[in-house]
Structure formats: structure tokens, C-alpha cells
Amino acid sequence: MNITGYARSGRESFQALAFHDVDSLVLSQLCYYEFESLSDRRRRLPLRELLRGNLDELTRRYKNPVPHAAFLNAVADSPRFGDLVLSHFRLRARPEEEVQFCAMTFRGKDLAFLAFRGTDNSMTGWKEDMNMSFADSVPAQKEAVRYLKTVAKSCSLPLWLGGHSKGGNLAVYASLFCGEPIQERIRAVFNHDGPGFRPAVLEHPAYGRMLGKLHKSMPNFSVFGMILSQREPVKVVRSDRTLLMQHDPLSWQIAGTEFETLPDLSPWSKKIGVVINRWMARYSDADRRRFVDTLFFLLAENGYTDSEAVLADWKNCTRTLYASGQKLDPDTRRFMRNTVGSLIALSARSFLFPVPPRPAEFGREVVQPDGSGARPKKGRPSGKRS
């Protein structure tokens, strides 16, 4: 079953069954729905009432709202989740500042779960994600720290943090830079298939302090979770979808009250992770910034305002960007051609003539179904991946 089935079958309270990673995925998925379309007064209702009464508004951005409505109904009817109350809704989307951020808190009798939304379809959100390749922090990460401090100041409950995709990265980042008094109140932080971090974050003393509370989960075929690096253990979860569609939390499988785990990531996922990280390692931060800025300049010049339009017609989009790129100044045109060409060449070599990844490029602990797994050495990053 997936998280819809888990929510539907879960009868135990959080006092009877402690909050865990599957609960985090349920609430992280909730974070994607359009609560911004509701007034503050309507958002303050328990989830049981809030979700039942606003299904159409919450799911309106989905082309196929049926599975999402089923999920929301299951959460609303669940004795485990139905009494939770949404609070501290925060949305900040400013293209001029290259920031896309949304977070909300779900409060119960003995817990507060801070859920951070992943990337939306806006070009702002996607550019901010790519900015992580050259910046040690991006505006959404700093916003996440401020958000955590605000919530922690307003309540004395134990804190759990989590998010899916970029939201998982934001949850981890907030926990690292919120200060030791708040860190002591944090019980666990869950990163569901989100990217990792650059060395400056991994080597920060706060990462070592929080490492025992950090938990990462990824589907068998992961791309987003393979970007950059991390040191926390990774739990590989079975999905009933294929390839990139495994990123969808509604596809992750649960057995009883736990994720249905697999021994390791798929070979293709590992290869993609190695290719992405080797490619980025070839370029300085300045070159990475130049590439990202130029790419999104070309997208904007050709009227692309959201990722859906790009993904739905990627072949035509590629041709359009190529033609538009010919109008760039000679130096920038040469830079873009060489940078894209190096990615194509590296991909061809890696997939046609595979080279085993070096430990510095692909190191992490995979948690086996029986809970075993070799831990990375303490005190330094275990690998160059996410």
C-alpha cells in the first residue's frame, strides 16, 4: 500500500505509536496542496474538517485530482492525523529574489511537525534549486531557518521536521543553523528524496551534532536525491512507478507501519548520480553560476514560465533554446556549447563504458530491510552524492 492506504488503515495515536518517517512523508505530501487559497480562519480547523471541506481548492492544480482527493480524504478520516491542526502557514515566492518557499506546521497534543514544501512548477523554484550547485545557501534555506526559529519560539512542544524533494533539504538546513537550544528540542529530521549539500555545510560542526537525528529516504530510482552530498544514512524505498515517476510520494510503498525497503539503489540511478556530480566537479562556482544564469535567461527569452511547459514539449524546447543560444555573444556561446557538450560526452562514456564511482563521488549508508548497514566514518563526509 502507499501513504493513502497507510493513512486509511492507521488507527493508533502518536502516543501509542511514536511519530516516524512514514508519518513525515504523509505530512510532507500535505504540504504540496494549495492551502494558500484558503483564509487564515479556514486553515485553523483540524485536518478532519479542513481537508473534507476544501478538496476542490486544495487539488485544483492537478490534472488528475482523483488520487490526491483520495489521499486527502484518507488523512481526514484517519484517527492518527485527523485531529492535527495546521498553523504557521508561510508562503514566500519572489522571482526578483529567486526565492520559492512554503512551510506549515502540524500540531498535535504532544508534537509539532514542521513541513517544508518542495519545488513547485515555477521557474523561480527550479532556478533556486540549481543555484544550490554553486551557493552554500540559497534564500529558501535562510527562510527555513527563520521559520523554524519562529515556530520554536511560539510553542514548547517537541519538534519534528521534514519535507519532500527540496523541502527535505530545507528541513535539514534549518535544523543545522537554528542554534543549539532549538536543536535540543528537535527529535528527528526527515529528508525524502531531497538533494544534499556542498562541503561547507557538511563540514560545519552543526552537521556533526545533528547527524544522529537526520534521516534520508529515497526511491529505488532517484535523481533529485543523488545531487550533491550527505552523510546521514539512506533508506531505499520501493515504488510502484518507474524511473523519474518514483519521485512521487504517492508511489512509495509501505508494509504495515514501515517503508517497504530495498537493499540498494538501482544501477541506473547510481550512474546518473555519478555523472551529475562528476560533471559539476569539473567547473568552478563562477562557471556553474554562469551556466545556470544563461540557461534561465534563454528560457525566459523564449517565454517559458514554468517547468510543465518545458517537460511537456522538451524536444521543441531544446531546439528553441539551441536556436536562441546562437544569438549569444561568441564567448558565452562557446562556454555553453562546451559545458553541455561535456555533460553529453561524460554521460556517453559512463553509460557505454561504465567506470566504477570513486568513494568520494558515491558514499553513503544504505539501510537494509533488517536495519543493518555499514555506517560512514565519523568526523568527515562519507561521499560526494545526495
SVG drawing of the C-alpha trace seen along z (x, -y; Angstrom):
<svg xmlns="http://www.w3.org/2000/svg" viewBox="-17 -41 55 49">
<polyline fill="none" stroke="black" stroke-width="0.4" points="0.0,0.0 1.0,-3.6 0.6,-6.6 -3.1,-6.8 -3.5,-3.2 -1.3,-3.9 -3.4,-6.9 -6.6,-4.9 -5.5,-2.0 -3.7,-3.8 -5.8,-3.7 -3.1,-4.3 -2.5,-7.6 1.0,-9.2 1.1,-8.2 0.6,-4.6 2.9,-4.6 5.6,-7.2 5.9,-9.6 8.2,-8.1 9.4,-8.5 6.2,-7.4 4.2,-9.9 6.7,-12.5 6.1,-11.6 2.3,-11.9 2.6,-15.4 5.3,-16.4 2.9,-15.4 0.1,-17.5 2.5,-20.5 2.1,-20.5 -1.6,-21.3 -2.9,-24.8 -3.6,-25.9 -2.6,-29.4 -6.0,-29.5 -7.7,-29.3 -8.2,-32.1 -6.3,-32.0 -9.6,-31.3 -10.4,-28.3 -6.8,-26.9 -7.1,-26.8 -9.5,-23.9 -8.4,-20.4 -7.4,-18.4 -10.5,-16.3 -12.7,-19.4 -10.1,-21.3 -9.5,-18.7 -13.0,-17.4 -14.4,-20.9 -11.9,-22.1 -10.9,-19.2 -11.5,-21.1 -9.5,-24.2 -6.6,-22.1 -6.2,-19.9 -7.1,-22.3 -3.6,-22.5 -3.5,-18.7 -4.6,-17.5 -5.8,-14.3 -7.0,-15.2 -8.6,-11.8 -5.6,-10.2 -5.0,-13.4 -8.6,-13.7 -8.4,-10.0 -5.3,-10.8 -6.8,-13.9 -10.0,-12.0 -7.9,-9.2 -5.9,-11.7 -9.2,-13.5 -10.8,-10.2 -7.6,-9.0 -7.7,-8.8 -4.0,-9.3 -3.9,-12.5 -7.5,-13.9 -7.1,-15.9 -3.8,-17.6 -4.2,-21.4 -2.4,-23.4 -0.6,-26.5 2.1,-29.0 1.4,-28.8 4.2,-30.7 4.5,-31.4 7.1,-33.5 7.6,-33.5 9.6,-36.3 11.1,-35.9 13.2,-39.0 14.9,-37.5 15.0,-34.0 13.2,-32.5 10.3,-30.0 9.4,-28.9 6.4,-27.4 6.1,-25.8 3.4,-24.9 3.3,-23.3 1.0,-20.4 0.4,-20.5 -0.9,-17.7 -1.2,-17.1 2.5,-16.2 4.2,-17.2 4.8,-19.9 5.8,-18.8 7.3,-21.5 6.7,-20.5 8.6,-22.3 7.3,-22.3 9.4,-21.0 9.9,-22.8 6.8,-24.0 6.4,-24.4 7.7,-27.9 11.0,-28.8 11.8,-30.7 11.8,-27.4 13.8,-25.5 16.4,-28.2 16.8,-28.4 17.3,-24.6 20.1,-24.9 21.6,-27.8 22.4,-25.2 25.1,-23.9 27.3,-27.0 25.9,-28.6 26.4,-27.3 23.0,-28.8 20.0,-30.0 17.2,-32.3 14.7,-29.5 17.2,-27.8 17.7,-31.0 13.9,-31.4 13.6,-27.9 15.9,-28.8 13.8,-31.9 10.6,-29.8 11.9,-27.2 13.0,-29.9 9.6,-31.5 7.7,-28.2 10.0,-27.2 9.5,-30.5 5.7,-30.2 5.4,-26.7 7.1,-24.4 6.3,-21.1 8.9,-18.6 9.8,-19.3 10.0,-17.1 11.0,-18.5 10.6,-17.1 10.0,-17.6 10.0,-16.0 12.5,-17.0 13.8,-20.5 11.6,-20.5 13.8,-17.8 16.9,-19.8 15.3,-22.9 14.3,-20.8 17.9,-19.6 19.4,-23.0 17.0,-24.7 17.9,-22.1 21.6,-22.8 21.5,-26.6 18.7,-27.2 21.0,-27.2 21.8,-24.6 18.8,-25.3 16.3,-24.6 18.4,-21.6 18.0,-20.0 14.2,-20.1 14.3,-18.5 13.5,-14.8 14.2,-13.9 14.6,-15.5 13.4,-13.6 14.7,-14.3 12.5,-12.5 14.5,-12.3 15.9,-15.8 19.3,-17.0 22.3,-17.1 24.7,-19.9 28.0,-21.4 31.2,-20.7 30.9,-23.9 27.6,-22.6 28.7,-19.0 31.9,-20.1 30.1,-22.5 30.1,-21.5 26.3,-21.6 26.1,-18.8 28.1,-16.5 25.8,-17.5 22.6,-16.7 23.8,-13.7 22.1,-11.2 18.8,-12.9 19.0,-13.1 17.1,-10.5 17.0,-10.3 14.8,-8.1 14.9,-7.7 13.1,-5.5 14.9,-2.8 15.4,-5.1 16.4,-8.5 17.8,-11.5 17.0,-14.5 18.2,-12.8 21.5,-12.0 22.6,-15.6 25.4,-16.9 26.4,-15.1 25.3,-14.0 26.5,-11.8 23.3,-10.6 22.0,-7.0 19.8,-6.4 16.8,-4.2 15.9,-2.9 12.1,-2.6 10.2,-0.5 8.0,-2.5 5.3,-1.1 6.2,-3.6 9.1,-3.7 12.1,-6.0 11.5,-9.7 7.9,-9.0 9.3,-7.2 9.9,-10.7 6.2,-11.0 5.5,-10.3 2.2,-8.6 4.1,-5.8 6.2,-4.9 5.2,-1.5 4.5,-0.8 4.3,2.6 2.3,2.3 3.6,-0.9 7.1,-1.0 8.5,-1.7 9.0,1.3 12.7,1.2 15.2,2.5 18.8,3.4 20.2,0.7 19.5,-2.0 19.2,-0.9 22.4,-0.7 21.0,-3.4 20.3,-5.7 23.9,-5.3 25.3,-6.0 23.2,-9.2 24.3,-10.4 28.0,-9.8 27.6,-11.6 25.9,-14.7 28.4,-15.1 31.4,-14.4 30.1,-17.0 29.6,-19.6 33.0,-18.9 34.7,-20.0 33.5,-23.6 34.2,-26.4 31.3,-28.0 31.6,-31.0 31.2,-28.8 28.3,-27.0 26.6,-30.3 27.3,-31.5 25.7,-28.3 22.6,-28.5 22.1,-32.2 22.5,-31.8 20.2,-28.8 17.4,-30.5 17.9,-33.7 17.3,-31.7 14.2,-30.1 12.8,-33.5 13.7,-35.0 11.6,-32.3 8.5,-32.7 8.9,-29.6 7.4,-30.5 7.0,-27.1 8.6,-23.7 5.5,-21.9 5.7,-23.6 9.4,-22.6 8.8,-19.0 5.7,-18.6 7.5,-19.6 11.1,-19.1 12.2,-18.3 10.8,-21.5 12.1,-23.4 15.6,-22.0 15.5,-23.1 14.3,-26.6 17.0,-27.1 19.7,-25.9 18.5,-28.4 18.3,-31.2 21.7,-30.3 23.2,-31.1 22.4,-34.8 24.6,-34.9 27.9,-36.7 30.7,-34.4 32.4,-33.8 29.1,-32.8 28.0,-30.7 31.3,-28.8 31.1,-28.4 27.5,-26.9 28.4,-24.6 31.4,-23.3 29.6,-22.9 26.6,-21.0 29.0,-19.0 31.0,-17.8 27.8,-16.6 26.8,-14.6 30.3,-13.2 30.5,-12.2 27.1,-10.6 28.0,-8.6 31.3,-7.4 29.6,-6.5 26.7,-4.5 28.5,-2.9 31.8,-2.3 30.9,-2.4 33.6,-3.4 33.0,-2.4 32.4,-5.5 35.2,-6.7 34.4,-6.7 34.5,-10.5 31.7,-10.6 29.3,-8.0 29.4,-7.2 26.5,-6.7 24.9,-4.1 22.0,-2.2 19.8,-0.8 18.9,2.8 15.4,4.2 16.7,5.8 18.0,2.4 21.7,3.3 24.1,1.2 27.7,0.1 27.9,-3.4 30.3,-6.0 33.3,-7.0 32.6,-9.8 34.1,-13.2 34.2,-13.7 31.8,-13.4 31.3,-9.8 30.8,-10.7 30.1,-13.0 26.4,-12.4 23.0,-13.2"/>
</svg>
